[in-house]
């Protein structure tokens, strides 16, 4: 094995992520290139990342990874299935031989078995108004294979299942390496040996100038840079972001909403009415949420109202896959890996307005990435950190000292 991928958000990079990278290094060997496929300016939960993608990528290299490639926003802002399909396809097109992830339980054989069962069940599912397509599939798997399907009650295991499904669709099979994780996904408590990124974001938002409660969960090499970003106010103010989404939705009509991804079955009418009546973004989402429309999906829909991706872009991207590899950070081993990967996929190191060498679909995917960065930076905490067009000024971070 020469290379292994991890699909991640690192929002932000912490000691639990560093532990996963170490586990991968121990399992794969010292010479294997660890390739991170990382969400950029927006993350899968449907909101801007807490810090910009360049710093998060550099922290991943400081934490033991070899190269960080951006997962295009069209996939980063998708359901678990679309997120996994984009990440796995990008890893495969880069020439990675394996994919690793952290899970609460289960083996590669478990997830691949469930993925094969799912392929046989998907065609039999019927539309139901009371639950999402993902929930219907989970329910069908629970009925067909209850012992195996219990794994899907955990969020990381559910994502691993989607990775397995995406891996079965690749022309070249990837080896799957699920590894046991420490700590609970989304747990907002501090004090355990490992904590969630959600807990860290909450602590950093509440106490940006007092890091005593959370600094021990940040890799030592990363701490000065992360503290600098907090001191400068270069982090997302989610209240500000919510106000932008709410204001935008006072301006959009149901007909305009209907043209955006995920606005189906007349939801655009309810969405429009609720945003007209609600005093905040959070209040509106709480009013719209049902068992069928999960909170994460509604958050992604909120992001769509700002980013304005077309349905055609989303559909074509799911069909054709990522069209380029946007390089964010690397070290010497990562540079050697990319030399062998350039023939399979265009590697973007510097952004230009004409996006030379990319397919028309790739140019549209990249435009969405740039728009996502501009919106994220405008939501930063301090005014002097809100400049746009940052993608044109950042070069990939390079760590010259091989660890």
MOGI-V697734 format. One record per residue. N is the residue number from 1. RES is the residue in one small letter. SS is DSSP state (~ for helix, > for strand, _ for the rest). NEAR is the number of other C-alpha atoms within 8 Angstrom. Layout:
n/res/ss/near
N/RES/SS/NEAR
N/RES/SS/NEAR
//
This chain:
n/res/ss/near
1/x/_/7
2/x/_/8
3/x/>/13
4/x/>/15
5/x/>/14
6/x/>/11
7/x/>/11
8/x/>/8
9/x/_/9
10/x/_/11
11/x/_/10
12/x/_/11
13/x/_/12
14/x/_/11
15/x/~/10
16/x/~/12
17/x/~/9
18/x/~/13
19/x/~/8
20/x/~/12
21/x/~/12
22/x/~/9
23/x/~/9
24/x/~/10
25/x/~/11
26/x/~/8
27/x/~/6
28/x/~/9
29/x/_/7
30/x/_/6
31/x/_/5
32/x/_/11
33/x/>/13
34/x/>/15
35/x/>/15
36/x/>/13
37/x/>/15
38/x/>/13
39/x/>/15
40/x/_/16
41/x/_/13
42/x/>/15
43/x/>/13
44/x/_/14
45/x/_/9
46/x/_/15
47/x/>/10
48/x/>/10
49/x/_/13
50/x/_/9
51/x/_/12
52/x/_/14
53/x/~/11
54/x/~/11
55/x/~/9
56/x/~/13
57/x/~/13
58/x/~/13
59/x/~/10
60/x/~/13
61/x/~/15
62/x/~/10
63/x/_/11
64/x/_/10
65/x/_/14
66/x/_/14
67/x/>/16
68/x/>/16
69/x/>/13
70/x/>/12
71/x/>/14
72/x/_/12
73/x/~/14
74/x/~/13
75/x/~/13
76/x/~/14
77/x/_/13
78/x/_/11
79/x/_/8
80/x/~/9
81/x/~/11
82/x/~/10
83/x/~/13
84/x/~/13
85/x/~/14
86/x/~/14
87/x/~/12
88/x/~/13
89/x/~/13
90/x/~/13
91/x/~/12
92/x/~/12
93/x/~/9
94/x/_/11
95/x/_/9
96/x/_/14
97/x/_/13
98/x/>/12
99/x/>/14
100/x/>/13
101/x/>/11
102/x/>/10
103/x/>/12
104/x/_/10
105/x/_/7
106/x/_/10
107/x/_/7
108/x/~/9
109/x/~/6
110/x/~/9
111/x/~/12
112/x/~/11
113/x/~/8
114/x/~/12
115/x/~/13
116/x/~/9
117/x/~/9
118/x/~/10
119/x/~/8
120/x/~/8
121/x/~/11
122/x/~/8
123/x/_/6
124/x/_/6
125/x/_/8
126/x/_/4
127/x/_/5
128/x/_/6
129/x/_/6
130/x/_/6
131/x/_/10
132/x/_/11
133/x/~/7
134/x/~/6
135/x/~/8
136/x/~/10
137/x/~/12
138/x/~/10
139/x/~/8
140/x/~/9
141/x/~/14
142/x/~/12
143/x/~/7
144/x/~/6
145/x/_/8
146/x/~/9
147/x/~/7
148/x/~/9
149/x/~/12
150/x/~/8
151/x/~/11
152/x/~/10
153/x/~/8
154/x/_/8
155/x/~/8
156/x/~/10
157/x/~/14
158/x/~/11
159/x/~/11
160/x/~/12
161/x/~/13
162/x/~/13
163/x/~/12
164/x/~/12
165/x/~/11
166/x/~/13
167/x/~/11
168/x/_/8
169/x/_/6
170/x/_/10
171/x/_/4
172/x/_/5
173/x/_/8
174/x/_/11
175/x/>/7
176/x/>/9
177/x/>/9
178/x/>/12
179/x/>/10
180/x/>/8
181/x/_/9
182/x/_/7
183/x/_/10
184/x/_/7
185/x/_/7
186/x/_/8
187/x/_/10
188/x/_/10
189/x/_/7
190/x/_/9
191/x/_/6
192/x/_/7
193/x/_/5
194/x/_/10
195/x/_/16
196/x/_/13
197/x/~/12
198/x/~/9
199/x/~/13
200/x/~/13
201/x/~/11
202/x/~/9
203/x/~/11
204/x/~/11
205/x/~/8
206/x/~/6
207/x/_/8
208/x/_/10
209/x/_/6
210/x/_/6
211/x/_/9
212/x/_/6
213/x/_/8
214/x/_/11
215/x/~/8
216/x/~/7
217/x/~/10
218/x/_/11
219/x/_/11
220/x/~/5
221/x/~/7
222/x/~/11
223/x/~/10
224/x/~/7
225/x/~/8
226/x/~/8
227/x/~/8
228/x/~/8
229/x/~/11
230/x/~/12
231/x/~/9
232/x/~/8
233/x/_/10
234/x/_/14
235/x/_/11
236/x/>/14
237/x/_/10
238/x/~/7
239/x/~/6
240/x/~/8
241/x/~/10
242/x/~/11
243/x/~/10
244/x/~/8
245/x/~/13
246/x/~/11
247/x/~/8
248/x/~/10
249/x/~/11
250/x/~/9
251/x/~/6
252/x/_/9
253/x/_/7
254/x/~/9
255/x/~/7
256/x/~/8
257/x/~/11
258/x/~/10
259/x/_/9
260/x/>/13
261/x/_/11
262/x/_/5
263/x/_/12
264/x/_/7
265/x/_/5
266/x/_/7
267/x/~/8
268/x/~/13
269/x/~/8
270/x/~/9
271/x/~/9
272/x/~/13
273/x/~/8
274/x/~/11
275/x/~/13
276/x/~/8
277/x/~/6
278/x/_/9
279/x/_/7
280/x/_/9
281/x/~/12
282/x/~/7
283/x/~/9
284/x/~/12
285/x/~/11
286/x/~/8
287/x/~/7
288/x/~/10
289/x/_/11
290/x/_/6
291/x/_/8
292/x/_/9
293/x/_/11
294/x/_/9
295/x/~/9
296/x/~/9
297/x/~/11
298/x/~/12
299/x/~/12
300/x/~/14
301/x/~/12
302/x/~/10
303/x/~/11
304/x/~/11
305/x/~/12
306/x/~/8
307/x/~/9
308/x/_/7
309/x/_/11
310/x/>/9
311/x/~/9
312/x/~/6
313/x/~/12
314/x/~/11
315/x/~/8
316/x/~/10
317/x/~/12
318/x/~/10
319/x/~/6
320/x/~/7
321/x/_/11
322/x/_/11
323/x/_/12
324/x/_/10
325/x/>/13
326/x/>/10
327/x/>/13
328/x/>/16
329/x/>/14
330/x/>/18
331/x/>/14
332/x/~/11
333/x/~/10
334/x/~/13
335/x/~/10
336/x/~/8
337/x/~/10
338/x/~/8
339/x/~/7
340/x/~/7
341/x/~/10
342/x/_/10
343/x/_/6
344/x/_/8
345/x/_/11
346/x/_/11
347/x/>/9
348/x/>/9
349/x/_/9
350/x/_/7
351/x/_/8
352/x/_/7
353/x/_/4
354/x/_/4
355/x/_/8
356/x/_/5
357/x/_/5
358/x/_/11
359/x/_/7
360/x/~/6
361/x/~/11
362/x/~/11
363/x/~/10
364/x/~/9
365/x/~/14
366/x/~/9
367/x/~/8
368/x/~/12
369/x/~/13
370/x/~/10
371/x/~/9
372/x/~/13
373/x/~/16
374/x/~/12
375/x/~/9
376/x/~/14
377/x/~/14
378/x/~/10
379/x/_/12
380/x/>/14
381/x/_/10
382/x/_/9
383/x/~/6
384/x/~/5
385/x/~/12
386/x/_/10
387/x/_/9
388/x/_/9
389/x/_/9
390/x/~/9
391/x/~/8
392/x/~/8
393/x/_/6
394/x/_/8
395/x/_/7
396/x/_/10
397/x/>/10
398/x/>/8
399/x/>/10
400/x/_/6
401/x/_/6
402/x/_/7
403/x/_/3
//
